[in-house]
Amino acid sequence: MEPRITLITLGVTDLERATRFYAECLELPRHPWPGNIAFFATQGTMLALYPRAALAADAGVAPEGTGFPGFTLAHNVASAAAVDALLAHVQAWGAPIVKPAQSAEWGGYSGYFADPDGYLWEVAYNPFLSVED
């Protein structure tokens, strides 16, 4: 298998609300696609939003579940100030800040917010990783 992830699909409870958050708040470019799914282009990986019950049915599992899902998504930015700015921006859109930005033990600066369905996003500045905003 080639070491690449081409698509991450999040099961969402309200597709319209989630699509609006990712398109308008996070300003991800939406890829046109018909039907009951939303695709967003990112650098190297597509992000998809799909109704939670339909995604669970496709995988053959129950859609119920609460608590920590065992993973987070991360967005790296070019500075600590950019971390603070993005967290303030998503909070203004109603996204809860799960962990305020702070210096990280690994030498960077990061914080976490939750999207409308509770998926955790880390916003991080990593001085050891070259990233352009």
C-alpha positions as CSV (number, residue, x, y, z in Angstrom):
1,M,0.0,0.0,0.0
2,E,1.3,3.5,-0.8
3,P,1.6,5.7,2.2
4,R,-1.1,8.2,1.5
5,I,-4.6,9.2,2.8
6,T,-6.8,10.5,0.0
7,L,-10.1,11.0,1.8
8,I,-11.3,11.6,5.4
9,T,-15.1,11.3,5.8
10,L,-16.8,12.7,8.9
11,G,-20.2,11.4,9.8
12,V,-22.3,14.5,10.6
13,T,-25.8,14.8,12.2
14,D,-26.8,17.9,10.2
15,L,-25.2,18.0,6.7
16,E,-26.3,21.5,5.9
17,R,-25.0,22.9,9.2
18,A,-21.7,21.1,9.0
19,T,-21.2,22.1,5.3
20,R,-21.9,25.7,6.2
21,F,-19.3,25.6,9.1
22,Y,-16.6,24.1,6.9
23,A,-17.3,26.3,3.9
24,E,-18.0,29.6,5.6
25,C,-16.2,29.5,8.9
26,L,-13.1,27.4,8.0
27,E,-13.3,28.6,4.4
28,L,-12.4,25.3,2.9
29,P,-12.9,25.2,-0.9
30,R,-16.0,23.0,-1.7
31,H,-15.6,20.5,-4.5
32,P,-18.8,20.4,-6.6
33,W,-20.5,17.0,-6.2
34,P,-24.2,16.0,-6.5
35,G,-26.1,14.2,-3.8
36,N,-26.1,14.0,0.0
37,I,-22.4,14.6,0.6
38,A,-20.0,17.5,0.7
39,F,-16.4,17.4,-0.5
40,F,-13.7,19.9,0.4
41,A,-10.3,20.2,-1.2
42,T,-7.3,20.4,1.1
43,Q,-3.6,20.1,0.2
44,G,-3.2,16.4,-0.6
45,T,-6.4,15.0,1.1
46,M,-10.1,15.5,0.4
47,L,-12.4,16.1,3.4
48,A,-15.9,14.7,3.1
49,L,-19.0,15.3,5.2
50,Y,-21.7,12.6,5.0
51,P,-24.8,11.9,7.1
52,R,-23.7,10.0,10.2
53,A,-26.4,7.3,10.0
54,A,-25.7,6.7,6.3
55,L,-22.0,6.5,6.9
56,A,-22.5,4.0,9.7
57,A,-24.8,1.9,7.5
58,D,-22.2,1.9,4.7
59,A,-19.6,0.6,7.2
60,G,-22.1,-1.9,8.7
61,V,-21.9,-0.5,12.2
62,A,-24.4,1.3,14.6
63,P,-24.4,5.1,14.3
64,E,-24.7,5.6,18.1
65,G,-21.6,6.6,20.0
66,T,-20.4,9.3,22.4
67,G,-17.3,10.5,23.9
68,F,-13.8,10.7,22.5
69,P,-13.7,9.0,19.1
70,G,-10.0,8.1,19.4
71,F,-8.6,10.6,16.9
72,T,-8.2,14.3,16.2
73,L,-7.7,16.3,13.1
74,A,-5.0,18.9,12.9
75,H,-4.3,22.1,11.1
76,N,-0.8,23.6,11.3
77,V,-0.3,27.3,10.8
78,A,2.8,29.5,10.4
79,S,2.9,31.2,13.8
80,A,1.5,31.2,17.4
81,A,-0.4,34.4,16.5
82,A,-2.1,32.5,13.7
83,V,-3.2,29.8,16.2
84,D,-4.8,32.4,18.4
85,A,-6.5,34.1,15.4
86,L,-8.0,30.9,14.1
87,L,-9.2,29.8,17.5
88,A,-10.8,33.2,18.0
89,H,-12.4,33.0,14.5
90,V,-14.0,29.6,15.1
91,Q,-15.2,30.6,18.6
92,A,-16.9,33.6,17.0
93,W,-18.7,31.1,14.8
94,G,-19.9,29.2,17.9
95,A,-17.3,26.4,17.9
96,P,-16.4,25.6,21.5
97,I,-12.7,25.9,22.5
98,V,-11.9,22.5,24.1
99,K,-8.4,23.5,25.1
100,P,-7.1,27.1,24.9
101,A,-3.9,27.7,23.0
102,Q,-0.8,27.2,25.0
103,S,2.8,26.3,24.8
104,A,3.1,22.5,24.0
105,E,5.6,20.1,25.6
106,W,6.9,19.3,22.1
107,G,8.1,22.9,21.6
108,G,5.2,24.3,19.7
109,Y,2.0,26.1,20.5
110,S,-1.5,24.7,20.1
111,G,-5.1,24.5,21.1
112,Y,-8.2,22.6,20.3
113,F,-11.8,23.4,19.1
114,A,-14.8,21.1,18.4
115,D,-16.7,21.3,15.1
116,P,-20.6,21.3,15.1
117,D,-20.5,17.5,15.5
118,G,-17.9,17.4,18.2
119,Y,-14.9,16.4,16.1
120,L,-11.8,17.7,17.7
121,W,-9.5,19.9,15.6
122,E,-6.0,20.9,16.9
123,V,-4.7,24.2,15.6
124,A,-0.9,24.2,16.0
125,Y,2.2,26.1,15.3
126,N,5.1,23.7,15.0
127,P,8.5,25.6,14.7
128,F,10.0,22.4,13.3
129,L,7.6,22.2,10.4
130,S,7.5,24.6,7.5
131,V,3.9,25.8,6.9
132,E,2.6,28.8,4.9
133,D,-0.7,30.4,5.9
